[in-house]
């Protein structure tokens, strides 16, 4: 029973750590001119160098195509994304990251990494390495 209690405590501490690392996401992104949902879109599109269809983006976000269209509209207006017709299928829309979008991701990422690093100030380099190794071990075992 002790093991079960320890596991429950670990999960509770993970939730606390997640909250601490996230801070106030609305505040963190809004002052950068984008919402958390818009940043998620930029991040998804960044990992699709040849672009992503509007339909596929909506599926990854778990929303409708019309919902995705509304979310990307502001990003296109700010020149963070471009919208093009697919060469293969004239009905499909391809979304690509612009240079401005790439730059915005870099800016937000630096701020976010600074915030994340504050969550680990209690750990010295040795503890941090051990923590990483433990997480990797759990992830490797559970895949």
N, C-alpha and C positions, 0 to 999 in steps of 0.2 A: 504493500500500500504506500510505503514511503516513496517509491519510484514514481507512482502515479501522481502523488502530491507535488513532487519536484517537477515533473513534466507540466503540470497545470500552472505551477508558479513560473516556469520558463515562458510559457505562452502568454501569461499575464505581463511579464516583463517585456516580452517582444512587442506586445500592444503598446505598452508605455513608451518603449524606445521609438516605435513607429510614430507615435503622436509627437514625441519630442523632436524627432528628425523632420517631421512634416511642418511643425510650427503652425502658422496660420497661412495655409496655401493661398487663400484669396488675397491676402495682403502681399504675399511674396510675389505673385504674378501680376496683380493689377497695377502695381507701380511700374511695371515693365511694359505696360500697355497691352497686355494680353491676359486672357483668362487661363485657368488651369486646363480647361478643355482645349483651348486653342494651342497651348504649349504641347499637349499630348498629340495633337494633329501634326504640328511641326516635327515632333520627334518621330512619329510614324513615317511621315513623308521623307524625312532625312534618310531613313534606312531603305528607301526605294529609289536608288539613283536614277533609274530611267522613268520614274514617276509611278503613280498609283492611280488606278481608276477610282472615280467617285464612288462607284458601287462597292469596290473592295475596301476603300477607306471607311465607308459606312458600316460594312460588316465587321471590320476590326474594332470599331468604336461601339458596336452593338446598337446602332441607331438606324433610322431610315435614311435613304438617299437625300430626301428633302431636308432632313435635320442636318445632315452633313453639309449640304449646300449652304444652309444658314450659317453654320459655324465657320466655314471657310471664306464666306463673303468678306468678313472683316479682315481676314488675313490677306486676301487678294487686294483689298482696298489699301492696306498698309504696305503692299508690295513684298510680303513675306512668302507668298505663294504665287504660282502662275497656273492658269487654267487653259488647257489646249484640247482640241478635238483629237481623238485617237486616229492615227493613220489607218489602222487595221479596221476599225469600226467607227464610222462617222457619227453614230449615235452615242458613243462613249466619250466621256470627259476624262482627261488625264490631268492629275494635279502634280506639280513639281515644286520643289523648294527653290526659291530665288537666292541670290547672293545676300540680300538683306535678311532673308529668313535664316540663312546659315549663320549670319552674324548675330542675329537675335538669340538663336539657340546657344551660341557660345557665351554671350553675355549672361543669360539666365543660368546656364550651367555653372559658370564661375560662382555666381551668388549662391546657388543651391549647394554646391560643394562646400562652400565656406560654412553655410548653415549646418550641413551634415557633419562637418568636421568638429563643430562645437559639441555635437552630441557625444563625441568620443574623447573629450578632453580628459576624462577620468582615467583613461587607459594610457599606459606608456607604450612604446613601440613594441616591446615584447608581448604585452597583453593583447595589443591590437592584432599582431600576427597570429597569436594563438586563437583569438576570436574568429579571425578569417578562416583559419585552418579547420576549426570546428564546424563552421557553417558549410564550408566546402565538403567536409566529410558527410554531413547530414544530407546535403543536396546530392552528392554522388551516390550515397546508399539508397536514396529514395527515388532514383530515376530509372 
